[in-house]
Each structure stands twice: as structure tokens, then as C-alpha cells.
Amino acid sequence: MKARLLLHERLQLRVDAFVELRVWQVPRPVAGSAHSYKHALAYVVAKLCVFRYDNEAVKGDHRHIGGLEAPYDFRTPDELLGDFWQDVDRWRPE
């Protein structure tokens, strides 16, 4: 089985802000992750990535917020998207 793209969307939130969402189902877990999904979700404002969620080989599931990186407890793709949108709502100006 090859990686199967489940989601790839770029949503414009404002003139200078967008989110990009990518989730794949993979045949084997990415090294450092215990599930069969590869993901990369980003919130970008004025050409700067404010934060992103991803899973890289060895690092596993984590979030980048500003210059900080923290582990992320991945449970399901739906919960991943829900957590990401909660962070977008917290960071997005009214």
C-alpha cells in the first residue's frame, strides 16, 4: 500500500492569513509515531508560519509554536483537526 492522501486543503482566512491541512494514511507508522497517519497542518499569517502540527521521522507527533516545539498526543485525525482549529481560534485576531 502506498501513502493515500486523505486531506489536502488550503483555506484563506483573511487576505494575509491561511491554513494548509494535509493528512495521509501511510502503510507503516512514521518513525516516532504509533499510528498510520502522516500529517502537516499550518497556520500562516503575513507569510510567517504562526504554528504547525506535524510528525517527522524520529521526532514523532509534535507542534511548533513560534520558536518552541512540544510533543503532541495524537489520538485520531478528527481530534488532530479539532485541536488544530482550537489553536487557530485562540491565535486568530477577531
N, C-alpha and C positions, 0 to 999 in steps of 0.2 A: 504494500500500500504506500502510495506517495502521500506527501502532505496535501491536505484538502483545505482550501480556503473556505472558511465559514462566514467571515465578515470582513469587508473592506469598504469603509465609508469615510468620506471627508465631509464634515458638516461645518458650514460657515455660521458662526455665532454672531459676529459683528463684522464690520468692514475690516478690522485688523485682528480678528480672533477666529480660530477654528479648532476643531478636534479632528484627529485622524484615528480611526479604530481599525485594527487588523487582528484577526484571530484565525489560526489554522488548527486543524486536527492533525496530529502527527503520528506516525506508526509507533514511535518509541518516545518516552519522555525525554525532554531536553535535559542534559546532564545538570543535576542540581534541583530538578523539579520531579514531583512524584505523580504527574498526570500527563495525559496525552494531548496537551494543547501548547501551542506557541502563541504568544500574544505580544502586541506592541500598541499601546494606547497613549496618545499625546494630546496635551492642551497647549496651544501656541498662541501667543499674543504679541503683536508688533514684531513678528519674525523671531521671537525668543520662545524657546520651549519652557513654559512655566513649570510643568511637571509631566512625568510619563510613568507608565506602568509597563514592565516588560519582564521577560525571562530569557536570560542569556546562559549559554553553556557555562557550567561550573557555578555561576552566581545564583542560579535559580530565580524564583519569583521575587521581584523587588519593585520599589518605587523610587523615582528620582524627584526630589522636590528642591528646587534651587540647586545648590551645590551638595546637598545631602542625599545619601542613598540609604534606604531602610528596607528590611525584609517585608514581603507581603505574603499573607496567609491565603493562598489560592484555594478556593473550595469548588466553585463551578464557574463556567463562563458567564452565566447570568449574574452571579454575585460579584464577579470581577467588574462587569459593566456597571452594576449598581453602585459599587464603591467608587469607581472612577467618576461617575456622574455626580455623586455626592461631593467629591472633591472639587469638581468643576463648579458646582453651585456655590461652594464656600469661597472659591477664589475669584469667581466672576463678579465684576462690579455691577451694581444694579443699574 
